[in-house]
Amino acid sequence: MRSLSPDMLRRRAAALMRIAAALLIVFLASDAVAQTEPESFLEPGSHDVGFRCSWALDETRTYRTAFDDGETYGASKAPRPILVNCWYPTEAEADAPLMSHAEYFEIEPANEALHALASELTSLARGIAAEEITGKPEAELTPEEAVSLDHILSSPTRARRSATPLEGPFPIVVHHSGAASSYEDNAAFCEILASHGFVVVSSAFCKGDGSSLHIDGRIDSGLDLAFLATWAASEAHGDWQRIAYVGHSAGAQAILRDALRSSSPADVRVLLDTTLDYYALRTPGWRELTDRVLERAEAVTGPMLVTAGPAASFELIDHLTGCERTYLTIPDLDHNEYIAQGHQHNRWLMMAQPGDGDLPRATAAHRDYAALVAFVVSYLKAHLLGEPGPLAEASLAAKRSRLGDAIHLEVARLGEDGPEPIDPTTAPTPRQLPHLLREQGVERTCEILLRTKDSKSLVHESSMLLASTIFSLMEDGRREEAKQLYETVRTFRPQVIGTITFLAFMSELTGRLDDAKRLLEAAVFLDPENREAQAKLEKLNRIKDD
């Protein structure tokens, strides 16, 4: 055996100490983590849960793997392959082991031609999940951090692979994840739904032209949703006459877009934090979708549950008067905490960085995520299973809460396009602000905002809503009204111009230079003395000229 130098011995000892420290961290944190795992907060139903992963082929569309120029799939005309992840109620099989979360990245297709696609997709999804959980690429993790990640991914789920399904039929829930996410990002939620008597199907929703394995979010997502519903009805004891679509972020936007299609099979839709709901209608970045929804708002029917933070105005959704809309606002969830992956991130932080004060924050977030999941379950049971009791009970408690202080509920019935009447003695809510402007005008709105500016209301605190509302007035040609509103708003929210220039930066970053220019022009018009906005506009004009 070759002898080791003192320096090599020191390095090896240091590495062993780091690994030992990481294992100790996991051990010491285990009690706290057990109390903050999202699975431990979620209320399961009466069924055990089975899971199976397969591939199906949509013969109505073609697909070509761009990562290898069609070498392994699609060199000649070939049907679109669709990953099908399916959770379902199952027979109790206590001897069958529970899957670990890492097993969601094991997708072995029966079709030999799809092996390369499956491998690429698995690698992409695993990398995204690791980075979302830890906040950095997996290759950059320290040994201690890697141990914590492995602990998260090795944690048991509620699902048993290939367990014997119950015959049903069961209502179908099709789940759509968000942009650039991993396909299993809300697996704990899907497991809970299955335990309550739903067949749940999801996919990767890859771009239709094969150019990317990230989600499409547009027409191919809509066609994939319908395909998955059909698959569940024919292959997994699903009931074709009872179908819900549930999506998060860009997945929620895809479901909203699909609602405009007359052929959509969805009876019920659940939108988890679309991100649209915090901005006025004319805000760049979403105009293609918001304008299309406004043009075809009458096409949207069927009950819709929309969830967001308390600062949401729901201005776009309020135009969907052909359906009953339920608005659920939750104060203590960040955007990614509307899905299980955000809570995996919180667990990882507590293991990798113990003692930094994250436990109370994570506990509150897990509590509210559990409440969100329970409300969605009760909503789907009411509309797909004819069991209104749990929803009525949950709704009554949420309606009584004060907006911003706790989970809060408002309902817009068929034909209704706005919230409760505005009380001029109190600050308007974010949902009331667009209606106040439309119904009583800018001057009256400014008067109410000034009179209530010391209330620290959600409207007064929301730079994004105020900035996008002012810009929307500019987009509608109401420049002087925009200026009047800005002069009022700047007395209590001086950050508004900074928010507009930030939106311009994001537009430029994504190649939407015309949007960026209009935003900066608005900033300069509203505040001619703002040298930063003027300099950015001049720089952008030079770029456009070049």
Salt bridges, closest charged atoms under 4 A:
ASP7 OD1 - ARG10 NH2 3.53
ASP7 OD2 - ARG11 NH1 2.18
GLU37 OE2 - ARG347 NH2 3.33
GLU39 OE1 - ARG347 NH1 3.93
ASP48 OD2 - ARG160 NH1 3.78
ASP58 OD2 - ARG61 NE 2.87
ASP69 OD1 - ARG64 NH2 3.36
GLU103 OE1 - ARG161 NE 3.88
GLU108 OE1 - HIS115 ND1 3.61
GLU112 OE1 - HIS115 NE2 3.67
GLU138 OE2 - ARG126 NH2 2.68
GLU145 OE1 - LYS136 NZ 3.18
GLU184 OE1 - HIS101 NE2 2.59
ASP220 OD1 - ARG61 NH1 2.75
ASP224 OD1 - ARG61 NH2 2.59
ASP224 OD2 - ARG80 NH2 2.79
ASP239 OD2 - ARG242 NE 2.71
ASP258 OD1 - ARG261 NH1 2.56
ASP273 OD2 - HIS335 ND1 2.63
GLU288 OE1 - ARG218 NH1 3.18
GLU288 OE1 - ARG257 NH1 3.02
ASP291 OD1 - ARG282 NH1 3.14
ASP291 OD2 - ARG287 NE 3.18
ASP318 OD1 - ARG325 NH1 3.72
ASP318 OD1 - ARG431 NH2 2.97
ASP318 OD2 - HIS435 NE2 3.09
GLU324 OE1 - ARG413 NH1 2.94
ASP332 OD2 - ARG367 NH2 3.25
ASP334 OD2 - ARG361 NH2 3.02
GLU337 OE1 - ARG361 NH2 2.65
ASP368 OD1 - ARG367 NE 3.12
GLU410 OE2 - HIS408 NE2 3.17
GLU410 OE1 - ARG431 NH1 2.67
GLU439 OE2 - HIS435 ND1 3.95
GLU447 OE2 - ARG444 NH1 2.86
GLU447 OE2 - ARG451 NH2 3.18
GLU461 OE1 - ARG493 NH2 2.98
GLU475 OE1 - ARG287 NH1 3.18
GLU475 OE2 - ARG518 NE 3.03
ASP476 OD1 - ARG282 NE 3.31
GLU481 OE1 - ARG478 NE 2.76
GLU487 OE2 - LYS483 NZ 3.88
GLU487 OE1 - ARG490 NH1 3.40
ASP514 OD1 - LYS544 NZ 2.73
ASP515 OD2 - ARG512 NH1 2.87
ASP515 OD1 - ARG518 NH2 3.02
GLU521 OE2 - LYS517 NZ 3.94
ASP527 OD2 - ARG490 NH2 3.94
GLU532 OE2 - LYS536 NZ 3.07
